[in-house]
Every structure is written in C-alpha cells, then in structure tokens.
C-alpha cells in the first residue's frame, strides 16, 4: 500500500483538559448527502481509546508546506497536542473544541456515527459538522513510499 499516494491529515480531539492528536493518511469521503467522512486509526493507539468515548473530533488536511507538523504528530510518545501546535497557527473548532491546524488545504469538524473494527485498525465513519476552512489555492501534502511529498514531486 506504500505505492498508493494518500493525503495527510492531523486528527485531533479534546479529552477533558487535554488535547490529543495523530497524523493519518487514511481519510476519505464516504458520502455527499449526508456529508460523511471516514478515518482509520491503529486500534492499539491511545487516540483510538479516546475516540471510543469522545464522539466529536477534527481533522486538518495538511498542505505541502506542513510536513514538519505531520512529523510532530506522527512521533511516538508525543506530548499533548497543545505543545505540538505551539508556534503553528491554530484555533479551536466551534463544534468540537478540538484543535484545528490552520494553513492546510481544508479542515473538518466531525461527529462519529459508526465505529467498525477492522483487523488491527478501527474505522470511524463520521458526519461532517462544519468545514472551518477550505483553501484550494494550496497544494496538499501527500504520503508516498513512506515519505511526505508535495504534489507533483
């Protein structure tokens, strides 16, 4: 599957007083009417555990200049998401209270409607609550062959 290019996003959730997040390359549109998206998370990860009890979350779809942000959220043993976005423009989602990284190609706030165990991952189907921003002028960050790449490279 490393031969398949995929967009890169950061999924974030607020869990009480803490913020959590992880880099994902499995984000997809499921339906336009109603608007539904799907993310896939490693079942053994802590964020998966949190999303099983917190239904609302955000995903920031990163732009080609945000590889450093993707790397920060992909690092094992990473600290609170609040520390990971320090120095990076961000805001809290109005519907989820989750951190939304600015400067990407788009951001979505979502609410889980269905959870599907799938091997060593868990799939989350979610209704789109809001689109805090959409910037088609930027190029997306993609992951291909275990590396972050800008489109066209």
BAFI-3210 file (N, C-alpha, C; in Angstrom, 3 decimals, decimal comma, padded with zeros to 6 digits):
// residues 153
n [1|2|3|4|5|6|7|8|9|10|11|12|13|14|15|16|17|18|19|20|21|22|23|24|25|26|27|28|29|30|31|32|33|34|35|36|37|38|39|40|41|42|43|44|45|46|47|48|49|50|51|52|53|54|55|56|57|58|59|60|61|62|63|64|65|66|67|68|69|70|71|72|73|74|75|76|77|78|79|80|81|82|83|84|85|86|87|88|89|90|91|92|93|94|95|96|97|98|99|100|101|102|103|104|105|106|107|108|109|110|111|112|113|114|115|116|117|118|119|120|121|122|123|124|125|126|127|128|129|130|131|132|133|134|135|136|137|138|139|140|141|142|143|144|145|146|147|148|149|150|151|152|153]
n.u [000,823|002,153|002,718|000,635|-000,370|-001,425|-003,469|-002,470|-003,349|-004,173|-005,619|-007,497|-008,568|-010,382|-009,966|-011,334|-009,303|-007,135|-005,483|-005,369|-003,729|-003,036|-001,142|-002,571|-003,056|-005,188|-007,901|-011,071|-013,700|-017,011|-019,699|-021,758|-024,321|-025,954|-023,165|-020,421|-017,459|-014,512|-012,152|-009,168|-007,721|-004,992|-005,782|-004,586|-003,659|-003,564|-005,172|-007,229|-008,503|-009,484|-011,216|-013,194|-014,759|-015,180|-017,089|-016,839|-014,588|-011,765|-010,311|-007,479|-006,512|-003,494|-001,225|001,275|003,479|003,542|004,889|006,502|004,690|003,112|005,056|005,589|003,170|003,199|005,173|006,261|005,238|004,573|003,992|001,275|-001,176|-001,456|001,118|002,331|001,308|002,317|003,520|002,501|-000,035|-003,325|-006,642|-009,507|-012,043|-015,376|-017,505|-016,469|-014,481|-011,964|-008,476|-007,693|-005,608|-004,289|-003,710|-003,672|-005,016|-007,659|-010,105|-012,002|-014,757|-016,104|-018,506|-018,638|-020,456|-020,502|-018,615|-016,179|-014,544|-011,563|-009,431|-006,212|-006,853|-009,203|-012,122|-013,653|-016,624|-018,032|-020,224|-020,052|-019,723|-018,935|-017,009|-014,296|-012,396|-011,412|-009,005|-008,330|-006,221|-003,810|-001,341|-001,803|-000,347|001,150|001,519|003,782|005,379|006,479|007,264|006,786|005,446|005,226|002,602|003,159|005,852]
n.v [-001,213|001,112|002,095|003,586|006,824|009,092|011,553|013,677|014,101|015,625|014,337|015,481|015,706|016,813|015,899|016,096|018,044|017,822|017,743|015,764|014,237|012,885|011,977|011,071|009,059|007,994|009,108|009,635|010,570|009,577|009,949|012,340|013,252|012,413|014,555|012,601|011,316|009,215|007,898|006,077|004,434|003,125|000,413|-000,118|002,286|005,218|007,398|006,151|004,836|007,064|008,200|006,326|007,072|009,782|011,507|013,672|015,296|016,680|017,083|018,151|018,831|018,632|020,995|021,242|022,547|021,767|019,544|019,300|019,631|017,351|015,402|015,944|015,184|012,516|011,333|008,830|008,592|011,229|014,563|016,436|017,642|020,383|021,327|020,437|022,047|024,486|027,568|027,172|028,321|028,013|027,075|026,579|024,293|025,262|023,484|021,173|021,688|020,835|021,042|022,858|022,845|025,504|026,749|024,588|022,555|022,136|021,860|019,863|019,444|016,865|014,282|011,177|008,516|005,836|003,022|000,799|-002,130|-003,275|-005,512|-004,747|-002,134|000,574|001,786|004,904|006,242|009,305|012,096|015,163|018,112|020,737|022,847|024,363|025,761|026,058|025,785|025,936|026,937|026,081|023,450|019,991|018,031|014,925|011,396|009,050|006,058|005,879|008,482|012,018|014,171|016,884|017,680|016,685|016,146]
n.w [000,000|000,272|-002,185|-002,988|-003,216|-000,704|000,911|003,656|006,990|010,185|012,947|015,630|019,060|021,865|025,138|027,977|029,924|028,321|025,108|022,245|019,458|016,173|013,286|010,206|007,293|006,195|005,311|004,119|001,849|002,310|001,761|000,072|000,558|003,249|004,256|004,883|006,380|006,651|008,885|009,675|012,345|014,263|016,251|018,703|019,607|021,734|021,000|019,622|021,733|023,114|021,185|021,192|023,283|023,036|020,873|019,135|016,942|015,132|011,875|010,252|007,076|005,683|004,102|001,468|002,609|005,243|006,319|008,586|010,681|010,312|010,883|013,593|014,843|014,270|015,721|017,952|021,399|021,703|023,040|024,607|022,331|022,349|022,821|020,521|018,523|019,127|018,113|015,616|013,536|014,758|015,866|018,019|017,246|016,598|016,923|018,005|019,820|019,443|018,519|015,620|012,972|011,218|007,849|006,178|003,472|003,907|006,553|008,786|010,977|012,893|013,785|015,197|013,795|013,374|014,364|013,317|013,815|012,277|011,508|012,641|012,958|013,565|012,183|011,706|010,955|010,188|010,647|008,962|010,638|010,332|008,169|008,815|007,261|003,807|001,397|-001,706|-003,151|-002,164|-002,308|-001,573|001,099|000,636|001,248|000,219|-000,472|002,134|002,688|003,140|000,725|-001,592|-003,865|-007,224|-006,997]
ca.u [000,000|003,048|002,760|-000,551|-000,265|-002,611|-003,395|-002,025|-004,125|-003,959|-006,870|-007,367|-009,739|-010,205|-010,379|-011,284|-008,392|-006,008|-005,695|-004,629|-003,763|-002,172|-001,104|-003,222|-003,088|-006,407|-009,085|-011,773|-015,093|-017,880|-020,993|-022,008|-025,632|-025,355|-021,704|-019,778|-016,055|-014,019|-010,738|-008,714|-006,713|-004,471|-006,627|-003,822|-003,244|-004,337|-006,207|-008,351|-009,190|-010,209|-012,326|-014,287|-015,625|-015,409|-017,623|-016,547|-013,166|-011,466|-009,187|-006,890|-005,863|-002,293|-000,709|002,629|004,460|003,313|005,477|007,001|003,522|002,788|006,083|005,400|002,019|003,460|006,255|005,827|005,434|004,430|003,308|-000,049|-001,319|-001,250|002,547|002,698|000,902|002,966|004,202|001,764|-001,381|-004,394|-007,759|-010,400|-013,256|-016,589|-018,428|-015,794|-013,495|-010,683|-007,530|-007,727|-004,380|-004,557|-002,708|-003,784|-005,903|-009,030|-010,299|-013,357|-015,164|-016,938|-019,072|-018,668|-021,777|-020,336|-017,269|-016,055|-013,243|-011,089|-008,073|-005,508|-007,297|-010,608|-012,640|-014,640|-017,461|-018,478|-020,952|-019,328|-020,462|-018,525|-015,763|-013,767|-011,788|-011,087|-008,079|-007,934|-005,022|-002,638|-001,130|-001,877|000,763|000,805|002,479|004,032|006,596|006,951|007,789|005,894|005,809|004,309|002,045|003,991|007,268]
ca.v [000,000|002,273|002,570|004,412|008,150|009,476|012,832|013,613|014,944|015,503|014,173|015,984|015,601|017,330|014,904|016,803|019,196|017,539|017,678|014,676|014,245|011,948|012,095|009,971|009,131|007,296|009,959|009,581|010,959|008,408|010,336|013,784|013,551|013,492|014,557|011,666|011,009|008,054|007,853|004,787|004,573|001,902|000,059|-000,133|003,640|005,913|008,232|005,270|004,661|008,297|008,385|005,411|007,726|011,170|011,395|014,825|015,478|017,475|016,652|019,216|018,249|019,464|021,473|020,777|023,180|021,382|018,237|019,315|019,410|015,926|014,637|016,120|014,406|011,102|010,868|008,018|009,207|012,680|015,238|016,983|018,319|021,832|021,574|020,141|023,154|025,730|028,231|026,899|028,906|027,056|027,558|025,507|024,149|025,740|022,381|020,033|022,193|020,212|021,928|022,850|023,422|026,386|026,730|023,386|022,691|022,135|021,302|019,383|019,020|015,697|013,530|009,757|007,895|004,387|002,530|-000,525|-002,785|-003,815|-006,014|-004,023|-000,740|000,879|002,773|005,832|006,955|010,478|013,174|016,435|019,158|022,048|022,954|025,645|026,463|025,328|026,632|025,203|027,530|025,387|022,067|019,099|017,175|013,524|010,395|008,038|005,279|006,200|009,845|013,131|014,811|017,867|017,200|016,981|015,850]
ca.w [000,000|000,236|-003,562|-003,191|-002,606|000,063|001,601|005,045|007,892|011,624|013,689|016,993|019,911|023,223|026,124|029,261|029,889|027,437|023,663|021,637|018,004|015,470|011,837|009,497|005,832|005,813|005,434|002,840|001,745|002,211|001,202|-000,039|001,111|004,040|004,200|005,802|006,139|007,359|009,240|010,163|013,391|014,865|017,400|019,955|019,959|022,764|020,390|019,359|023,012|023,422|020,247|021,538|024,277|022,601|019,515|018,269|016,664|013,933|011,037|009,444|005,899|005,616|002,816|001,146|003,479|006,635|006,630|009,968|011,540|010,177|011,596|015,037|015,297|014,000|016,588|019,107|022,709|021,550|024,154|024,346|021,041|022,549|022,652|019,132|017,646|019,569|017,012|014,380|013,640|015,011|016,674|018,478|016,447|017,259|017,180|018,628|020,771|019,095|017,847|014,165|012,444|010,085|006,795|005,364|002,318|004,429|007,897|009,022|012,314|012,639|014,896|014,861|013,706|013,349|014,629|012,717|013,985|011,000|011,718|013,707|012,920|013,820|011,238|012,258|009,994|010,931|009,984|008,939|011,342|009,832|007,420|009,283|006,131|002,589|000,642|-002,900|-003,749|-001,650|-002,719|-000,412|001,484|000,422|001,722|-000,803|-000,218|003,489|002,763|002,855|-000,537|-002,161|-005,135|-008,392|-006,773]
c.u [000,855|003,143|001,577|-000,386|-001,559|-002,378|-003,030|-002,860|-003,704|-005,338|-006,625|-008,690|-009,390|-010,782|-010,253|-010,387|-007,240|-006,447|-004,806|-004,720|-002,790|-002,243|-001,751|-003,065|-004,288|-007,604|-009,788|-013,201|-015,916|-019,163|-021,077|-023,342|-026,104|-023,829|-021,103|-018,332|-015,685|-012,545|-010,431|-007,587|-006,251|-005,261|-005,887|-003,387|-004,146|-005,438|-007,434|-009,181|-010,039|-011,400|-013,465|-015,218|-015,911|-015,852|-017,207|-015,050|-013,006|-010,349|-008,766|-006,132|-004,697|-001,896|000,753|003,708|004,369|003,848|005,985|005,859|003,138|003,778|005,920|004,286|002,190|004,513|005,716|006,129|005,296|003,697|001,908|-000,068|-001,127|000,217|002,974|002,313|001,495|003,755|003,551|000,378|-002,448|-005,506|-008,560|-011,648|-014,485|-017,524|-017,811|-014,863|-012,119|-009,785|-007,638|-006,467|-004,743|-003,455|-002,715|-004,679|-007,368|-009,014|-011,763|-013,558|-016,199|-017,445|-019,238|-020,097|-021,689|-018,869|-017,203|-014,662|-012,842|-009,637|-007,422|-005,836|-008,768|-011,006|-013,719|-015,349|-018,079|-019,237|-020,122|-020,223|-020,168|-017,239|-015,177|-013,036|-011,536|-010,201|-007,580|-006,690|-003,746|-002,562|-001,183|-000,551|000,308|001,897|002,562|005,364|007,291|007,576|006,697|006,383|004,777|003,773|002,993|005,464|007,496]
c.v [001,260|002,851|003,483|005,741|008,468|010,827|012,638|014,589|014,734|015,445|014,630|015,840|016,222|016,306|015,534|018,016|018,995|017,524|016,576|014,788|013,255|012,238|010,864|010,170|008,359|008,154|009,885|010,092|009,688|008,763|011,855|014,177|012,365|013,443|013,679|011,465|009,776|008,263|006,457|005,014|003,203|001,613|000,111|001,259|004,297|006,785|007,390|005,062|005,889|008,483|007,394|006,020|009,197|011,141|012,523|015,071|016,323|016,802|017,833|018,546|019,145|019,842|021,074|021,390|022,758|019,989|018,187|019,084|017,927|015,079|014,744|015,230|012,910|010,503|010,038|008,750|010,712|013,294|015,688|017,729|019,828|022,186|021,365|021,264|024,490|026,312|027,993|027,522|027,817|027,739|026,343|025,487|024,547|024,603|021,245|020,431|021,558|021,247|021,750|023,565|024,259|026,242|025,481|023,628|022,697|021,620|020,924|019,152|017,928|015,075|012,082|009,231|006,369|004,047|001,091|-001,083|-003,425|-004,253|-005,286|-002,535|-000,638|001,983|003,601|006,522|008,110|011,461|014,451|017,496|020,533|021,895|024,317|026,442|025,495|026,244|025,875|025,781|026,809|023,966|021,174|018,394|015,737|012,633|009,322|007,375|005,726|007,586|010,851|013,812|015,873|017,280|017,586|016,713|014,364]
c.w [000,000|-001,170|-003,893|-002,471|-001,863|000,718|003,053|005,875|009,329|012,268|015,117|017,735|021,262|024,182|027,504|029,139|028,909|025,980|023,119|020,125|017,424|013,963|011,220|007,989|005,302|006,186|004,093|002,959|001,562|001,480|001,113|000,583|001,941|003,940|005,309|005,391|006,957|007,667|009,763|011,151|013,861|016,137|018,720|020,404|020,988|022,155|020,050|020,621|023,358|022,487|020,476|022,584|023,943|021,140|018,580|018,170|015,411|013,152|010,178|008,312|005,527|004,194|002,671|002,029|004,933|006,995|008,068|010,950|011,507|010,968|013,106|015,566|015,035|014,920|017,750|020,422|022,697|022,747|023,747|023,014|021,178|022,367|021,207|018,177|018,088|018,399|015,658|014,516|013,783|015,790|017,147|017,610|017,238|017,659|017,989|019,768|020,540|018,419|016,332|013,691|011,224|009,041|005,948|004,165|002,737|005,862|008,034|010,509|012,094|013,930|014,455|014,866|013,725|013,559|014,133|012,993|012,657|011,159|012,876|013,715|013,306|012,861|011,922|011,107|010,765|010,047|010,058|009,575|010,779|009,031|007,788|008,204|004,986|001,770|-000,585|-003,587|-003,295|-002,206|-001,480|-000,145|001,271|001,001|000,641|-000,508|001,065|003,615|002,493|001,598|-000,885|-003,459|-006,274|-008,175|-006,662]
res [x|x|x|x|x|x|x|x|x|x|x|x|x|x|x|x|x|x|x|x|x|x|x|x|x|x|x|x|x|x|x|x|x|x|x|x|x|x|x|x|x|x|x|x|x|x|x|x|x|x|x|x|x|x|x|x|x|x|x|x|x|x|x|x|x|x|x|x|x|x|x|x|x|x|x|x|x|x|x|x|x|x|x|x|x|x|x|x|x|x|x|x|x|x|x|x|x|x|x|x|x|x|x|x|x|x|x|x|x|x|x|x|x|x|x|x|x|x|x|x|x|x|x|x|x|x|x|x|x|x|x|x|x|x|x|x|x|x|x|x|x|x|x|x|x|x|x|x|x|x|x|x|x]
***
